[in-house]
Amino acid sequence: MESAFYETLIVISQTISKEEKIKIISSYEDFLRGEGRIIYQIKWGKKKLAYIINKNRFGIYHIFYCQILKSSVKNLEKKLNQDENVIRFLIIKIKKKALNYLESKFNITLNR
């Protein structure tokens, strides 16, 4: 199977404790490493949402740049949908032009 590069943004509920947040992010790190590799992460932290979601005015944002199998994306979506602490998520396949930008912006090598 062929792997591809993806950007995965998760928004976690503001109501959880710091320990729970660390545990949730660690579980997704473990999942992504099991399915491929994590290239880069951005911990945006707590940000105001554009609109209220499930009584949350704020969310904790975390972005993963990863290389995983295309078939693993469905498993990731299922895991995110079932997680009651994740209030929103977005998974985007990164195109070749964007990969060049990521390499220069974050000073990383993607080993394509």
Secondary structure, 3 states (H helix, E strand, C coil): CCEEEEEEEEEEECCCCHHHHHHHHHHHHHHHHHHEEEEEEEEEEEEEEEEEECCEEEEEEEEEEEEEECCHHHHHHHHHHHCCCEEEEEEEECCHHHHHHHHHHHCCCCCC
